[in-house]
Amino acid sequence: MKKKDIFVLSLLILLIPFTYSSEKLINSQKFEGSNPVLVPINAIEDFVIDDDGQFQLWAVSGDGSEFDPWIIRDLVVYDPPADIGIWIHDTTDYFQIINCTVTANRYDICIEDVATDTATVKNCTVDQGATGIGIINSAGAYVRDCIAYDCASAGYEADNATDILFMYNKAYTCDRGFEILESYSADLFWCEAYDAGYDSGFYARNSEDIAIQNCIVERSIYDGIQINNCTSAYVGLNNCTDNGYHGLEVVDSEYSLIEKNRFYDCDLGVSADSVEDLLTYDVYLDNTLNDEEIYYGENDNMVDLPGWIQQYPQIILVNATDVNILAQDVLAHYIYLPIQLRYGQDITIQGCFFENSIGGISASDIDNLKVIDCSFLDTGVPIGLVRTTNSLIQYNSIELAIYAGVALNDNADNNIIRNNTFEDIGWYGVSITDSQYNYIYHNNFINCSSLFSSYGNDAGTNNYWYNPTLQEGNWWDNWVSGPYAIEGSAGSFDLYPLGGIIVIPEFNHIGLLVSIISLISFISLVMIYRRR
């Protein structure tokens, strides 16, 4: 055999380990000295760096110092058996992961327990992992200009992390776009989340001093942004569009600053276990819904919000007393809650019109609420009361509610529901759970649930579906004879169903307007007189 043939044969034998693959190949470029070499990587091998000495096996340049970090770039990692595409942990060298494309089952890219300020991930695309890019037990990591698709848990995650910066990243069809858990000082700037499939586009829990700013979130199934049990969160200058529940919901988060957010076809929601938590929120007045100002009031006392002076697309009151909400027209496009009341007393909502919203009025821990002469059209639950007592709900028209027309839950006691019309309701006209001593009478129930035999539901105690003194109940258009049975564990009856429809008195809006104008004129004259 000629020497030339022997050389070629030997060379082919040496190349066999690099050309054989029983799985998909993953290609990367590696510098040996200054010469780039194409290195085939078998997919059954793990891409794990858990020691500073291993960086040089994959880096195309750098020495691991702050000003010359290791550069790992242009990797294509597909379905590794270890379930983590690129996993770097327990290192101290500086490094950057650039322009990599990764698909894995658990984490596509995972940065864990690395030294402070050493990790940067840029221009990477991750797809279909449980989590796209995760920063765990690390500080000072920087992730920018990346794209995450179809991640089952979150596109981006910071878990027990500190001083993390996500900037200019995008998440598409992930269950959560961005997730901040048990972290301190995590910032998300100019990030985007679209079509979150299970939860929120942006979600933060049990974290402190986080910021979500100048971000876009659209079409999340539930909330666009949710801040849950966080301290000193800043949420500002975000665009929240067409999210299923709230555009932004802040839950049990003290000292949160919410400002200059723009909501379209979704709304702002706030809730807490105690009024003390709610009163530590700082919600500026320049949050807008469909380009109109959201009214947020804390400790409001003796305030009138008349619709003929200013219309608000959403009103939130916390710890308010003696407030009148008059003639507001909430023509929403499936926002969650147009009027949200948390802790307070002596609140009147009168002559308002609600249409196309998930809820209408939600009241929690309110005493002496009056809802009078309002119209609700095509809403999920027009009036929902929780731990709200001594309320009067009368002269209202409730039509095309998806669930219950009025829902009383969790010790909503001693309320009166009378002279209302419930028509074309999906479930029950009135539904009661864990509440007592409520009186429901002189109402019209027309064409309510086709799912149940009764138009009312009672799972409370000592509720009366009639007026015991007058011995008059309600008009039920499916009543045949005898007492009208109310579904539910209470075993209630309307003992005195009415033989015909109730004529609901019309409220005199013009009279109210004239009275208020007269009152304003009188006050003006008094002030002019006093100045003389």
LUMVEXPA-846503 format. One record per residue (C-alpha): x, y, z. Coordinates in Angstrom, 3 decimals. Layout:
{r {X, Y, Z}}
...
This chain:
{r {0.000, 0.000, 0.000}}
{r {1.306, 3.430, -0.878}}
{r {2.298, 5.829, 1.890}}
{r {-0.283, 8.320, 0.605}}
{r {-3.080, 5.729, 0.908}}
{r {-1.928, 4.728, 4.384}}
{r {-2.024, 8.403, 5.457}}
{r {-5.555, 8.924, 4.115}}
{r {-6.802, 5.700, 5.742}}
{r {-5.264, 6.690, 9.089}}
{r {-6.859, 10.107, 8.858}}
{r {-10.290, 8.590, 8.194}}
{r {-9.936, 6.271, 11.203}}
{r {-9.083, 9.240, 13.415}}
{r {-12.189, 11.103, 12.219}}
{r {-14.636, 8.264, 12.994}}
{r {-15.331, 9.323, 16.650}}
{r {-16.196, 12.818, 15.465}}
{r {-18.543, 11.797, 12.662}}
{r {-20.499, 9.009, 14.357}}
{r {-23.771, 9.974, 16.000}}
{r {-26.731, 7.917, 17.140}}
{r {-28.639, 11.094, 18.048}}
{r {-29.164, 14.583, 16.593}}
{r {-25.904, 16.548, 16.318}}
{r {-25.316, 19.824, 18.067}}
{r {-22.722, 22.072, 16.443}}
{r {-20.673, 24.797, 18.053}}
{r {-17.581, 26.758, 17.236}}
{r {-14.548, 26.602, 19.478}}
{r {-11.295, 28.501, 19.359}}
{r {-8.076, 26.585, 19.778}}
{r {-5.608, 29.399, 19.920}}
{r {-6.854, 31.726, 17.203}}
{r {-8.192, 29.121, 14.771}}
{r {-11.928, 28.330, 14.740}}
{r {-12.715, 24.604, 14.650}}
{r {-16.157, 23.100, 13.980}}
{r {-16.796, 20.680, 16.857}}
{r {-19.629, 18.124, 16.514}}
{r {-21.269, 17.469, 19.909}}
{r {-23.348, 14.375, 20.442}}
{r {-26.771, 15.160, 21.943}}
{r {-26.508, 12.343, 24.444}}
{r {-23.669, 14.209, 26.172}}
{r {-24.518, 16.774, 28.864}}
{r {-23.590, 20.416, 28.448}}
{r {-22.624, 21.168, 32.023}}
{r {-19.973, 23.520, 33.353}}
{r {-19.494, 23.136, 37.094}}
{r {-15.841, 24.137, 37.327}}
{r {-13.990, 27.209, 36.056}}
{r {-11.509, 24.997, 34.223}}
{r {-14.240, 23.689, 31.922}}
{r {-14.988, 27.057, 30.314}}
{r {-12.033, 26.796, 27.974}}
{r {-13.535, 23.646, 26.433}}
{r {-16.451, 25.651, 25.053}}
{r {-15.482, 29.306, 24.983}}
{r {-14.556, 30.882, 21.673}}
{r {-12.601, 33.631, 23.434}}
{r {-11.888, 35.189, 26.810}}
{r {-9.954, 34.321, 29.941}}
{r {-12.744, 34.502, 32.545}}
{r {-11.767, 37.895, 33.927}}
{r {-14.213, 40.749, 34.452}}
{r {-13.015, 42.642, 31.374}}
{r {-12.423, 39.583, 29.182}}
{r {-15.155, 37.080, 30.089}}
{r {-15.463, 33.661, 28.545}}
{r {-17.634, 33.855, 25.432}}
{r {-19.825, 30.819, 24.741}}
{r {-21.762, 31.382, 21.565}}
{r {-23.682, 29.902, 18.662}}
{r {-24.519, 26.591, 20.349}}
{r {-27.538, 24.636, 19.135}}
{r {-28.698, 22.274, 21.876}}
{r {-31.662, 20.005, 21.244}}
{r {-33.367, 17.680, 23.724}}
{r {-30.423, 16.655, 25.955}}
{r {-31.067, 13.585, 28.110}}
{r {-30.152, 15.442, 31.324}}
{r {-33.191, 17.723, 30.756}}
{r {-31.072, 20.896, 30.986}}
{r {-29.729, 22.334, 27.770}}
{r {-26.964, 24.610, 29.058}}
{r {-26.251, 24.326, 32.766}}
{r {-23.565, 26.440, 34.406}}
{r {-23.269, 26.248, 38.170}}
{r {-20.825, 26.693, 41.049}}
{r {-18.383, 28.805, 39.031}}
{r {-16.541, 32.043, 39.795}}
{r {-15.267, 33.107, 36.352}}
{r {-17.032, 35.756, 34.288}}
{r {-18.872, 34.394, 31.244}}
{r {-21.361, 35.295, 28.537}}
{r {-23.753, 32.986, 26.696}}
{r {-24.513, 34.567, 23.324}}
{r {-26.695, 33.644, 20.364}}
{r {-27.479, 30.084, 21.451}}
{r {-30.590, 28.119, 20.510}}
{r {-31.758, 25.597, 23.090}}
{r {-34.630, 23.147, 23.492}}
{r {-34.743, 20.997, 26.637}}
{r {-37.294, 19.412, 28.930}}
{r {-36.563, 21.139, 32.241}}
{r {-34.392, 24.240, 31.856}}
{r {-33.206, 25.384, 28.468}}
{r {-30.526, 27.558, 30.072}}
{r {-29.877, 27.355, 33.814}}
{r {-27.479, 29.620, 35.735}}
{r {-27.187, 28.403, 39.324}}
{r {-24.981, 29.288, 42.293}}
{r {-22.492, 31.318, 40.278}}
{r {-20.404, 34.158, 41.673}}
{r {-21.892, 37.657, 41.864}}
{r {-22.020, 39.699, 38.642}}
{r {-20.359, 36.982, 36.554}}
{r {-23.251, 35.755, 34.335}}
{r {-24.639, 37.311, 31.159}}
{r {-27.076, 35.730, 28.698}}
{r {-27.715, 37.595, 25.421}}
{r {-29.522, 37.052, 22.136}}
{r {-30.513, 33.479, 22.908}}
{r {-33.629, 31.628, 21.777}}
{r {-35.159, 28.981, 24.034}}
{r {-38.085, 26.740, 23.254}}
{r {-40.393, 24.265, 25.005}}
{r {-38.514, 23.767, 28.259}}
{r {-40.391, 23.842, 31.532}}
{r {-38.400, 27.036, 32.100}}
{r {-36.598, 28.860, 29.331}}
{r {-33.880, 30.783, 31.163}}
{r {-33.497, 30.340, 34.910}}
{r {-31.323, 32.319, 37.327}}
{r {-31.166, 30.424, 40.634}}
{r {-29.377, 31.280, 43.880}}
{r {-27.247, 33.809, 42.047}}
{r {-26.650, 37.564, 42.164}}
{r {-25.993, 40.199, 39.542}}
{r {-26.965, 38.155, 36.471}}
{r {-27.968, 40.007, 33.314}}
{r {-30.327, 38.623, 30.666}}
{r {-31.153, 40.665, 27.577}}
{r {-32.493, 40.414, 24.020}}
{r {-33.608, 36.803, 24.407}}
{r {-36.752, 35.084, 23.130}}
{r {-38.641, 32.265, 24.884}}
{r {-41.347, 30.156, 23.238}}
{r {-43.858, 27.621, 24.580}}
{r {-42.319, 27.117, 28.030}}
{r {-44.555, 25.025, 30.280}}
{r {-43.702, 26.895, 33.484}}
{r {-42.038, 30.233, 32.698}}
{r {-40.089, 31.799, 29.898}}
{r {-37.754, 33.495, 32.390}}
{r {-37.279, 32.783, 36.083}}
{r {-35.386, 34.378, 38.957}}
{r {-35.553, 32.151, 42.036}}
{r {-33.834, 33.186, 45.260}}
{r {-31.812, 35.637, 43.223}}
{r {-30.481, 39.126, 43.931}}
{r {-29.823, 42.174, 41.730}}
{r {-31.093, 40.485, 38.584}}
{r {-31.725, 42.494, 35.433}}
{r {-33.974, 41.305, 32.601}}
{r {-33.985, 43.747, 29.688}}
{r {-35.487, 43.657, 26.188}}
{r {-36.570, 40.026, 26.511}}
{r {-39.691, 38.501, 24.965}}
{r {-41.876, 35.546, 25.933}}
{r {-44.461, 33.938, 23.681}}
{r {-47.114, 31.377, 24.712}}
{r {-45.377, 30.453, 27.966}}
{r {-47.572, 29.630, 30.967}}
{r {-45.869, 32.538, 32.700}}
{r {-43.756, 34.888, 30.681}}
{r {-41.561, 36.110, 33.554}}
{r {-41.477, 34.716, 37.101}}
{r {-39.758, 36.290, 40.120}}
{r {-39.739, 34.092, 43.244}}
{r {-38.168, 34.706, 46.665}}
{r {-35.858, 37.311, 45.149}}
{r {-34.515, 40.726, 46.046}}
{r {-33.977, 43.639, 43.674}}
{r {-35.042, 42.005, 40.429}}
{r {-35.712, 44.455, 37.601}}
{r {-37.628, 43.842, 34.383}}
{r {-37.262, 46.671, 31.874}}
{r {-38.685, 46.833, 28.341}}
{r {-39.701, 43.182, 28.385}}
{r {-42.688, 41.704, 26.560}}
{r {-45.018, 38.783, 27.304}}
{r {-47.686, 37.530, 24.936}}
{r {-50.379, 34.865, 25.278}}
{r {-49.463, 33.514, 28.711}}
{r {-51.286, 30.214, 28.677}}
{r {-51.910, 29.410, 32.342}}
{r {-51.174, 32.300, 34.641}}
{r {-49.722, 35.793, 34.227}}
{r {-47.425, 37.396, 31.738}}
{r {-45.378, 38.780, 34.651}}
{r {-45.579, 37.157, 38.079}}
{r {-43.739, 38.056, 41.291}}
{r {-44.190, 36.354, 44.671}}
{r {-42.516, 36.736, 48.067}}
{r {-39.975, 39.186, 46.699}}
{r {-38.709, 42.605, 47.687}}
{r {-37.708, 45.759, 45.880}}
{r {-38.623, 44.539, 42.410}}
{r {-39.437, 46.721, 39.411}}
{r {-41.526, 46.025, 36.327}}
{r {-41.236, 49.031, 34.065}}
{r {-41.905, 49.927, 30.437}}
{r {-43.085, 46.401, 29.702}}
{r {-45.807, 45.071, 27.410}}
{r {-48.143, 42.239, 28.322}}
{r {-50.960, 41.087, 26.075}}
{r {-53.574, 38.345, 26.011}}
{r {-52.700, 36.491, 29.209}}
{r {-55.434, 34.036, 30.134}}
{r {-55.517, 35.383, 33.704}}
{r {-53.665, 38.482, 34.923}}
{r {-51.271, 40.440, 32.787}}
{r {-49.077, 41.300, 35.793}}
{r {-49.490, 39.931, 39.314}}
{r {-47.551, 41.106, 42.364}}
{r {-48.265, 38.729, 45.242}}
{r {-46.950, 39.147, 48.786}}
{r {-44.115, 41.429, 47.735}}
{r {-42.653, 44.445, 49.506}}
{r {-41.686, 47.755, 47.904}}
{r {-42.596, 46.726, 44.376}}
{r {-42.602, 49.310, 41.599}}
{r {-44.899, 48.765, 38.626}}
{r {-44.945, 51.662, 36.212}}
{r {-45.194, 52.744, 32.586}}
{r {-46.421, 49.361, 31.395}}
{r {-48.906, 48.578, 28.625}}
{r {-51.401, 45.853, 29.577}}
{r {-53.801, 44.813, 26.828}}
{r {-56.630, 42.295, 26.566}}
{r {-55.719, 40.153, 29.565}}
{r {-58.360, 37.744, 30.812}}
{r {-58.701, 38.966, 34.400}}
{r {-56.792, 42.007, 35.594}}
{r {-54.191, 43.817, 33.573}}
{r {-52.388, 44.239, 36.895}}
{r {-53.325, 42.759, 40.258}}
{r {-51.524, 43.657, 43.464}}
{r {-52.161, 41.210, 46.315}}
{r {-50.944, 41.590, 49.921}}
{r {-47.980, 43.699, 48.837}}
{r {-46.951, 46.501, 51.169}}
{r {-45.451, 49.786, 50.005}}
{r {-46.129, 49.100, 46.345}}
{r {-45.960, 52.018, 43.942}}
{r {-48.270, 51.687, 40.936}}
{r {-48.082, 54.545, 38.452}}
{r {-48.616, 55.537, 34.833}}
{r {-49.697, 52.114, 33.641}}
{r {-51.900, 51.954, 30.569}}
{r {-54.628, 49.325, 30.542}}
{r {-56.616, 48.419, 27.460}}
{r {-59.582, 46.040, 27.711}}
{r {-58.407, 44.942, 31.165}}
{r {-58.127, 46.700, 34.502}}
{r {-56.286, 47.373, 37.750}}
{r {-57.044, 45.116, 40.701}}
{r {-55.957, 45.452, 44.326}}
{r {-56.706, 43.110, 47.199}}
{r {-55.344, 42.211, 50.604}}
{r {-56.216, 40.309, 53.749}}
{r {-56.358, 43.509, 55.787}}
{r {-56.985, 47.184, 55.271}}
{r {-53.542, 47.936, 56.688}}
{r {-51.916, 46.247, 53.706}}
{r {-54.133, 48.104, 51.266}}
{r {-53.395, 51.460, 52.817}}
{r {-49.684, 51.037, 52.208}}
{r {-50.242, 50.992, 48.440}}
{r {-49.450, 54.167, 46.572}}
{r {-51.587, 54.196, 43.460}}
{r {-51.222, 57.377, 41.442}}
{r {-54.162, 58.818, 39.569}}
{r {-52.491, 58.616, 36.178}}
{r {-53.085, 54.928, 35.640}}
{r {-55.509, 54.767, 32.724}}
{r {-58.018, 52.300, 31.328}}
{r {-58.711, 52.701, 27.619}}
{r {-57.010, 56.110, 27.839}}
{r {-59.281, 57.354, 30.650}}
{r {-58.232, 57.952, 34.240}}
{r {-58.816, 55.217, 36.819}}
{r {-60.147, 56.605, 40.100}}
{r {-58.331, 55.193, 43.132}}
{r {-59.267, 56.537, 46.557}}
{r {-57.864, 55.682, 49.982}}
{r {-59.576, 57.010, 53.105}}
{r {-62.044, 58.999, 51.011}}
{r {-64.606, 60.693, 53.244}}
{r {-67.748, 62.480, 52.047}}
{r {-66.803, 62.307, 48.368}}
{r {-69.168, 62.478, 45.372}}
{r {-68.229, 60.994, 42.002}}
{r {-70.988, 62.172, 39.635}}
{r {-70.796, 60.898, 36.084}}
{r {-72.069, 64.157, 34.588}}
{r {-68.915, 65.856, 35.856}}
{r {-66.394, 63.087, 35.083}}
{r {-66.756, 59.545, 33.848}}
{r {-64.338, 56.961, 35.201}}
{r {-63.873, 53.602, 33.480}}
{r {-62.920, 52.015, 36.817}}
{r {-63.335, 53.087, 40.443}}
{r {-61.427, 51.541, 43.365}}
{r {-62.159, 52.643, 46.939}}
{r {-60.237, 51.520, 50.014}}
{r {-61.430, 52.358, 53.524}}
{r {-63.908, 54.903, 52.224}}
{r {-66.810, 56.452, 54.165}}
{r {-69.887, 58.287, 52.914}}
{r {-69.058, 58.142, 49.197}}
{r {-71.602, 58.537, 46.379}}
{r {-70.933, 57.090, 42.935}}
{r {-73.562, 58.532, 40.629}}
{r {-74.457, 58.029, 36.951}}
{r {-71.195, 56.389, 35.918}}
{r {-71.440, 54.548, 32.598}}
{r {-69.002, 51.648, 32.530}}
{r {-69.080, 50.505, 28.910}}
{r {-66.203, 48.089, 29.315}}
{r {-64.894, 45.512, 26.906}}
{r {-64.702, 42.561, 29.260}}
{r {-62.627, 44.183, 31.977}}
{r {-62.717, 42.339, 35.265}}
{r {-64.069, 44.774, 37.867}}
{r {-65.362, 48.266, 37.046}}
{r {-66.147, 49.161, 40.697}}
{r {-64.095, 47.573, 43.472}}
{r {-64.785, 48.403, 47.139}}
{r {-62.504, 47.207, 49.948}}
{r {-63.242, 48.059, 53.579}}
{r {-65.534, 50.997, 54.262}}
{r {-69.072, 52.077, 55.037}}
{r {-71.985, 54.154, 53.824}}
{r {-71.295, 53.885, 50.103}}
{r {-74.034, 54.540, 47.537}}
{r {-73.869, 53.499, 43.888}}
{r {-76.814, 54.954, 42.026}}
{r {-77.949, 55.348, 38.428}}
{r {-74.878, 53.628, 36.936}}
{r {-74.737, 51.502, 33.813}}
{r {-72.473, 48.454, 33.423}}
{r {-71.913, 46.519, 30.228}}
{r {-69.496, 43.868, 28.950}}
{r {-67.404, 43.244, 32.061}}
{r {-66.523, 40.099, 33.994}}
{r {-67.882, 41.643, 37.187}}
{r {-69.815, 44.797, 37.911}}
{r {-69.548, 45.759, 41.580}}
{r {-67.322, 43.831, 43.976}}
{r {-67.636, 44.780, 47.639}}
{r {-65.593, 43.245, 50.429}}
{r {-65.881, 44.220, 54.111}}
{r {-68.335, 47.046, 53.513}}
{r {-71.145, 48.090, 55.847}}
{r {-74.268, 49.855, 54.575}}
{r {-73.781, 49.651, 50.825}}
{r {-76.606, 50.854, 48.588}}
{r {-76.876, 49.825, 44.932}}
{r {-79.902, 51.607, 43.490}}
{r {-81.344, 51.976, 40.005}}
{r {-78.359, 50.586, 38.124}}
{r {-78.388, 48.595, 34.904}}
{r {-76.160, 45.583, 34.300}}
{r {-75.977, 44.086, 30.834}}
{r {-73.874, 41.113, 29.778}}
{r {-71.682, 40.844, 32.879}}
{r {-70.289, 37.782, 34.634}}
{r {-71.407, 38.531, 38.206}}
{r {-73.027, 41.979, 38.302}}
{r {-73.003, 42.365, 42.121}}
{r {-70.749, 40.345, 44.424}}
{r {-70.733, 40.900, 48.184}}
{r {-68.198, 39.334, 50.572}}
{r {-68.387, 40.067, 54.306}}
{r {-70.612, 42.990, 53.388}}
{r {-73.546, 43.730, 55.669}}
{r {-76.688, 45.867, 55.957}}
{r {-76.788, 46.553, 52.242}}
{r {-79.753, 47.551, 50.120}}
{r {-79.934, 46.392, 46.513}}
{r {-83.050, 47.708, 44.816}}
{r {-84.561, 49.038, 41.561}}
{r {-81.786, 47.447, 39.462}}
{r {-82.046, 45.774, 36.079}}
{r {-79.740, 42.776, 35.721}}
{r {-79.761, 41.114, 32.327}}
{r {-77.622, 38.530, 30.559}}
{r {-75.420, 37.780, 33.552}}
{r {-73.153, 34.852, 32.813}}
{r {-73.180, 33.389, 36.336}}
{r {-75.217, 34.839, 39.233}}
{r {-76.995, 38.190, 39.179}}
{r {-76.201, 38.840, 42.852}}
{r {-73.781, 36.648, 44.809}}
{r {-73.586, 36.802, 48.633}}
{r {-70.573, 34.965, 50.064}}
{r {-68.591, 34.515, 53.258}}
{r {-70.763, 36.230, 55.913}}
{r {-72.526, 38.687, 53.674}}
{r {-75.303, 39.105, 56.239}}
{r {-78.409, 41.215, 56.847}}
{r {-78.745, 42.477, 53.284}}
{r {-81.984, 43.325, 51.479}}
{r {-82.495, 42.537, 47.793}}
{r {-85.815, 43.867, 46.546}}
{r {-87.542, 45.394, 43.524}}
{r {-84.946, 44.166, 41.029}}
{r {-85.378, 42.389, 37.706}}
{r {-83.170, 39.387, 36.926}}
{r {-83.523, 38.290, 33.328}}
{r {-81.629, 35.785, 31.152}}
{r {-79.186, 34.801, 33.883}}
{r {-76.789, 31.955, 33.146}}
{r {-76.911, 30.314, 36.591}}
{r {-78.936, 31.820, 39.450}}
{r {-80.589, 35.180, 39.797}}
{r {-79.434, 35.300, 43.434}}
{r {-76.908, 32.902, 44.966}}
{r {-76.080, 32.755, 48.697}}
{r {-73.147, 30.916, 50.309}}
{r {-72.173, 30.953, 53.998}}
{r {-74.343, 33.994, 54.726}}
{r {-77.439, 34.596, 56.840}}
{r {-80.437, 36.828, 57.539}}
{r {-80.718, 38.143, 54.012}}
{r {-84.125, 39.122, 52.636}}
{r {-85.001, 38.634, 48.965}}
{r {-88.472, 39.766, 47.918}}
{r {-90.477, 41.736, 45.338}}
{r {-88.008, 40.759, 42.594}}
{r {-88.721, 39.515, 39.072}}
{r {-86.873, 36.349, 38.030}}
{r {-87.347, 35.846, 34.303}}
{r {-85.812, 33.144, 32.140}}
{r {-82.916, 32.459, 34.472}}
{r {-80.915, 29.248, 34.524}}
{r {-81.739, 26.459, 32.114}}
{r {-79.224, 24.335, 34.060}}
{r {-81.177, 24.234, 37.337}}
{r {-84.788, 23.822, 38.335}}
{r {-84.671, 26.880, 40.586}}
{r {-83.699, 30.462, 39.775}}
{r {-82.247, 30.914, 43.268}}
{r {-79.577, 29.137, 45.293}}
{r {-79.148, 29.177, 49.075}}
{r {-76.251, 27.507, 50.868}}
{r {-76.488, 29.794, 53.905}}
{r {-78.744, 29.884, 56.972}}
{r {-81.824, 31.836, 58.032}}
{r {-82.297, 33.618, 54.731}}
{r {-85.776, 34.713, 53.708}}
{r {-86.918, 34.607, 50.089}}
{r {-89.997, 36.634, 50.985}}
{r {-91.069, 39.436, 53.302}}
{r {-92.404, 37.752, 56.476}}
{r {-94.445, 40.809, 57.461}}
{r {-96.055, 41.415, 54.084}}
{r {-96.171, 37.689, 53.311}}
{r {-95.046, 38.482, 49.772}}
{r {-92.187, 36.927, 47.887}}
{r {-90.958, 37.139, 44.297}}
{r {-92.230, 36.629, 40.767}}
{r {-90.721, 33.491, 39.204}}
{r {-91.689, 32.924, 35.611}}
{r {-91.227, 29.142, 36.018}}
{r {-93.418, 28.939, 39.139}}
{r {-96.380, 26.573, 38.851}}
{r {-98.052, 26.384, 42.257}}
{r {-97.351, 26.190, 45.979}}
{r {-94.141, 27.378, 47.653}}
{r {-91.226, 27.923, 45.268}}
{r {-88.259, 25.691, 46.137}}
{r {-84.823, 27.321, 46.282}}
{r {-81.900, 25.059, 45.416}}
{r {-79.055, 24.585, 47.863}}
{r {-78.233, 23.025, 51.212}}
{r {-80.381, 25.515, 53.176}}
{r {-83.589, 23.936, 51.890}}
{r {-85.200, 27.365, 51.520}}
{r {-88.551, 28.231, 49.941}}
{r {-90.285, 31.314, 48.712}}
{r {-93.443, 30.665, 50.681}}
{r {-95.376, 33.450, 48.975}}
{r {-94.480, 33.553, 45.271}}
{r {-96.249, 36.373, 43.457}}
{r {-98.878, 35.765, 40.824}}
{r {-97.632, 38.441, 38.425}}
{r {-94.642, 40.497, 37.486}}
{r {-93.587, 43.348, 39.755}}
{r {-93.573, 46.844, 38.269}}
{r {-90.212, 48.324, 39.262}}
{r {-90.406, 52.057, 40.038}}
{r {-88.226, 54.152, 37.787}}
{r {-85.720, 56.373, 39.472}}
{r {-85.946, 60.038, 38.560}}
{r {-82.476, 60.835, 37.192}}
{r {-83.551, 64.290, 36.082}}
{r {-84.829, 65.043, 39.564}}
{r {-81.517, 63.923, 41.058}}
{r {-79.584, 66.073, 38.608}}
{r {-81.742, 69.111, 39.296}}
{r {-81.379, 68.575, 43.049}}
{r {-77.588, 68.347, 42.834}}
{r {-77.336, 71.381, 40.554}}
{r {-79.552, 73.284, 42.979}}
{r {-77.353, 72.177, 45.878}}
{r {-74.202, 73.255, 44.051}}
{r {-75.795, 76.609, 43.218}}
{r {-76.827, 77.097, 46.835}}
{r {-73.319, 76.312, 48.094}}
{r {-71.843, 78.720, 45.521}}
{r {-74.172, 81.500, 46.629}}
{r {-73.261, 80.896, 50.269}}
{r {-69.543, 81.078, 49.450}}
{r {-70.034, 84.292, 47.454}}
{r {-72.030, 85.796, 50.307}}
{r {-69.350, 84.910, 52.861}}
{r {-66.621, 86.536, 50.764}}
{r {-68.434, 89.868, 50.834}}
